[in-house]
Amino acid sequence: MISFKDFGFHPSIQESIEAMGFSEPTPVQVKTIPVILENKDLIACAQTGTGKTAAFLLPVLQKIVENKDSKGTKLLVVVPTRELALQIDQHLQGFSYFVPVSSVAVYGGGDGETWDQQKSAIASGVDIIIATPGRLISLINLDYLRSENLQTLVLDEADRMLDMGFHDDIVKIINALPTKRQTLMFSATMPPKIRQLTKKILTNPVEINISIAKPAEGVLQGAYLVHDDQKPALIMDLLHDKPELKSILIFSATKKNVKILHKQLKKDGFSCGAIHSDLEQHERISVLNDFKNRKIQILVATDIVSRGIDIDNIDLVINYDVPADAEDYVHRVGRTARAASTGVALTFINSKDVRSFQNIETLIKSEIHKLPLPVHLGEGPEYIISRSYGPNKSYRKDKQKGKQGKYRS
C-alpha cells in the first residue's frame, strides 16, 4: 500500500499532509505525482472528487521548496470559475501551512479593494497564482505578471474552460509565459478540442486516464418523469420529513428557477441558500461557507458551482432540470459520494429533456432507474427510449410513463 511518505516530500510538506488527515493517496495522486516530480508535461483525465487538486499542488510545492531562492511566480493555476479558484486556494493554504510560500486567488466580481490586493500581490512576485482567465488577461495587459521564473502551468477543468469560450484567452495567457516550463492539464473529459489544445501547448506529455466519465460507484442514481408544473410539489415530497438528509444540493438550469425554488423552500420553512450569477462574489462565498459549515441544509444553484465546490458528505443531489451537456451530469452528481462515501442523485426529466437524458445514459454506459411519481401528483410525461443493448447492438424501444406502477424496462 502506497503512502504519501513514499513520494519523498520535504518534511514541512509531509507535516502539512498529516495535519490535514491525509494518509493514503488516491489513484490519480499515485499516478500523477511521480510524473510531475520528474518535471514532465502531463495530461490527466480525472473527474471531480478524485483528489486531483492535491495531485498537482503537492509535487509543485516540493519543487518550489527545492528552488526556494528563485524569485517571482513559480506556479500558475488557471481555472474556469472563481469558486474553483477559491477552493484550490483553500487547499493550498492547508498543504503549505508549514511551507513558506505566498499565494493569491485572482478572479473577477470583487470590489475595488480586492482588485488592488490582487494587483499588488502579483506585482510583488507571489509564488503561486490561482486565476480565472478573464481577470488574468487583465493583469497581463497591465504588465503586472512576473513569470520569468515560472516553473509550472496548470490548466484545471480544461474541458470546462473551452466550453465556456476561454480558448482564445488560454492561448493569449500561454503566449505571455516562458516557453521553457512544465505544463499540466487536467480534464474530466477528453473531447477532440482538448486533444487539439494539448498538441499546441504540451511537449511529449504523459497521458493518464483514471476513469471514464461516470459517477462514483457510491452514487445511487434515479430519475422521475415529471411535467414542469409538477416539479415544485415533487421537491416538497422528497424533502419534507427527511431529517436524516443534512446536506442537499439542488441544481437548476436558470437563475430564474433558482430564485423561485429558493423562495418556495424558504417559505416552507427549509433552511436554504441560493447561488446564481446575480450575486456578488462575497455573497456567494458567504452562502457556500454556510452550506459547508452545515448552517443551512439546502443549497440551490445554477451550474456555476457544479465543478467549483469541495464539500464532503452531501447526502442528496437533485437535478431540477436535466443538464444540456451529458458531462455536466457527471459533475453535478459528483458532488455526492465523494471520498468513497455514498449518496443519492435524483434527476427530473420533462418531455423536452428526453434526448439529453438518453445522452447521459449513453455517456455513463448505464440505464438510470426511473422512479414512480407519488400517486397524488398524477401522471408524468410519456416518452419512447431507443437504446442499443448487447454485443450485436440490437435495438429495443421502451415506452415509459411517469405514473406510479406504470414502468417497464
N, C-alpha and C positions, 0 to 999 in steps of 0.2 A: 504494500500500500504506500503510495507516494504521499509525502507531507510537504508543506511549504519549506521546511528546513532543507529538503533535498535540492532546492534551487540555489543554495548558497548566497542568500540575500545578506546584505550588511546587517550587523546586529541591531542597529537602530530601526531598520525596516522590519526585521523579524519581531522585534519587540512590539511594534505597532500592530502587526498581524495578530499576534497573540492577545494583545489588549482588546482587539475588536472581536475576539472569539472565533477567528478562523483557524481551522486545523487541517482539513484535507482539501486540496484544490479540486475544482470541478474539471470535467473533461476538457472544456475549452482552455482552461488555465494550464492543464498538463501539456496540451499540445502546442500552445502558442508562446508561453513564457520562454522556453529554451530557444525558440526561433528568434524572438525579439532580443534576447540577451546576446545572440550571435550576430546581431546588427543586420539581419536580413529583412528585405521587404516582405510583406505578408498580406494576403487577402483571406479573410476568415468569414465563412458563412455560419453565423450563430444567431439564434433568435434571442429575444429579450428574456431575462431571467436566468441565463446560463452562466453568469459571472464574468462576462467579457470585459466589464469596466476594470475590475482588478487584474484581468489578464494583460491589459496593456499598461495600467498605472504602475504596478509593482516593478516589472523589469525596467521601465523607463526611469523610475525613481532610483533604481540601482545604478543605472548608467549616469545619472546626474550626480549621485554621491561619489562615484568613481572619478568624475571630471569636475570636482567642486570648484576648481579655480577658473573655469570657463565663465565668461560674462555674458549677459543678455539672455534672451529666451531660449530655452533648450527643448521644450515640448510645446507643441501647438495641437490642440484637440478641436476639431471643427464638428459641430453637431447641428441638427435641423431646428431644434426648438430651445427656447430659454429654459423650459422646465428640465430638459435633459442636461443643459449646461450646469444648472444649479445642482442637479442630482450628482453629476460627476465631481463637481467641486466639493460637495459634502463628503463623498467617498475619499477624495484626495486628502481632505483635512484629517480624516481618520488614519489613512495609511502613512501620512507624512507627519504624524503627531510628534514623533521623536527625531524627525529629519529636518534639518534647517533649509527648507526650500520655501519660496514665495509663490503665490498663485493668485489668479484673478479670473472670475467668470465675466465674460463680456457678452452683453445681449441688449437688445433694444427694449423700448417700452418703459424705461425708468424715467426719473426726473432729471433735471439738470445737474444736481449734485452727484447722482450716480454716474452720469456720463463723465463728469470731471474726474471722479475717482478712477474710473476705468482708464481714461486717457493718461492720468498721472502714473498709474501702476505700470502700464505698458511702456510709457516713455522711460521709466526708471529701469527697464530691463528685467521685469519679473520673470522668474524661472519657468513658470507654466501658465499658459493661457488656454482657457476653455471658452470657445466663442461660437456664436451663430454667424452664418456667412454675411448677412447684411451689415451688421454692426462692425464686423472685422474689416469689411471692404471700406467702410467709412474711416476707420483708423489707418488703414493702409494709404488711402488717398490723402490723409493729413500727414503722412510720413512719420507716424508715431511708432510703428512696429520696428523693433530692433531684433532682427532674425539672422544676423550674420553668423551666429554660432548655434543655430538651430540644429538639434540632433535628430529629432523625430517629429513627423507629422502624422496625426491620427485622424482619419475620416470615419466617424462613428455614425451608424444608421445611414450609410451611404445611399441605399436604395430610397429611403425616405427623402433625403435631400434632393435627389434627382426628381422624385415625384412632385416635390414642392417647387420645382422650377429653378433650382440653385446651380444648375450645370455651369452656366457662364461665370457665376460668382466663384465657384470652386476653381475653375481654370484660371481666373484672374488672381485668386489667392496663391495658387501654386506657382504662377509666373513671378510672384513677388518674393518667393522663398529661394534659398540657396538650392542649387541643383544637387549638391552632394549632401544627402540626408537619407534617413530611413523613413519609409512611408508604410503605414499600416492602415488597411482598410477593413472595416467590419460592416457586414451587411446581413440582414435576416434572410434576404432572398438574393438570387443571382441572375437577374434578367439580362438580356443582351446589352442593354445600355450600361450596366455595371461592367460587363466584360470589356466593352469598348473603352470605358474610362480607365480601367486597370492597365490596358495596353499603353495608354498615354502617359501615365504618371508613376507606374511601378516598374522596378528593374528586377527581372528574374525572380518574381515573388514566389514564396512558398504558399501553396494553397491548402487551406484546412477547411473541411466540411464537418461540422459537428453533428448536424441532423438536418433532415428535410424540414421544410416549413410546416410544422403541425403543432397543435397544442401539446403541452406536457401531459404525460400519462396520468397524472393525478387529477386532471380536469374531467369532471362528469358533465358531459355536454347534452343539451336538449334544446328543442325548438317548439314554438307554438305557431300554428297557422291562425292569424288573427287580423281582423279588419282594423284600420287605424282608429276608428271610434271605439273599439273595444280595448285598446291598449291601456288607457288610464285605469279602467276597472281591473284589468288583469294584473297590473302593477300592484294595486292595493291588495288584491287577493294573495299575491305572492309574498308581500312584505308584512302584512298585519299578523300580529301574534307570533312573531318569529324572534324571540329574544336571543336565541342561540346564534343569530346572524349579527355579529358585532361589527362587521365591516362590509359594506355593499357599494359596488361601483356600477353606475348606470351610464351607458354611452348613448348619445343621440346624434343624429346626422347634422342637425342645425341648432344654432344658438337660440332660435325662437322656441323650439321644443324643449331645450334645456331649461329656459326660463319658465315656461308653462309648467313643466313637470316639477321643477323645484318649488314653485309657488304652491302647487297642489299638495306636495308632500309636507311642506311646512304647515299648510292649513290643516292637514290631517294629523298633525302632532308629531311628525317624524323629526328627528334631529338630522339635519342635512345641510349641505352646502353645494354651490354650483361653480363651475369654471367654464368660461367661454371668452371669446375674443374681445368682448366689450369691457372686460375688467382690466383695471390697471395691474401692472406686474406685482406690486406689493399686495394687492387684494388676492391675486392668485396664490401667492406664496402663503398668505395667512390661511386661506381655505385648505390648501394642501397640508400645511402643518397641523391644522385642527383635525383633519381626516387621519393623518399619520399617527397623531397622538391620541386617537380614539375619542376626541372631544365631540365629534359628530359621527353618526352611524353611517350615513349615506352621502356619497359624492356623485352628483350628476354632472356630466361633462361631455363636451364635444371631443373629437379625435385629437385635439391639441395635447391631451395627456396620455394617449394610448401607448406612446413609447417614452413618455417623459416623467414617469414616477417610479419610485423604487420603494414599494411598501409591501412587506411580507404579511401573510395571514389574512388576505382578503377572502372572505368566505363566499361571496357571490358576485358574479359579473353578469349584468343584463345588457344585451344589445337591444335597445328600444327600437332601433332601425337596423336593418342588415347593412353592413359596410359595402360600399360600392366596389372596393377592391378586396379580393379574397385574402391577400396578405394582411390587410388591416384586421381581419377577423382574428388571425393568429396573435397579433399584438394586443388586441382588446382582451381576449380570453387569457392571454399570457399574464395578465395582472393577477390572476389567481393561481393556486397550486405552484407557487414559486418555492425554490429551495427545498424540493422534494416533499412539499406539503400537498394537501388535497384541497379541492374547491369545486364550485359549481358554476357553469356558464350557460345562460339561457338566452335564446335569440327569438325575437318576434318577427315573423315573416308575413307580410301582406301580399296581396295578389301581384303587385308590381315588383316584388323582390325575389320572385321565384328563380329567375335566371342567375341573379347574383348569388343566391344561396346554393344553387347547384354548382357554381364555380368554386365556392368554398369547399364543398364536399369533394369535388374533383381534386382540388389542391391538397387537402389533407388525407386523401385516399380513404375516406371513411364516410359512411352514411350516418348522419346525426339523427338520433331518435326524435320522432315527432310526438309531442305530448298532447293529451286531450285537454281541451279547454274546460274550465268549470261549467257545469250544466247551465247555470243561471245566465251565462254570457251568450248562450245560443251558438249558432254555427259560425265558424270562421270561413275564410275563403277556401275555394277548391282549386286544385291545380294538378297538372299531369307532370310527373317526373320521368324523364327519359335518361337512362344511365346504362353504361356497359358493365357487364359482370363477367368474371371468369376469363381464362386464357384465350378463349375463342372470341371474346368481345361480342357475345350475343347481347341483344338489347331487350329490355323489358320496360314496359310503361306501367307506372303505378299511379293510380288515382287516389289522392289523399284529401281528406276533408277535415276542416277544423271543428270537429264536433265530438263530444265525448263518446268513446266507443266505436267511432266510425273510421278506424285506421286499418290498413293492411300493408304489408311490406313484401 
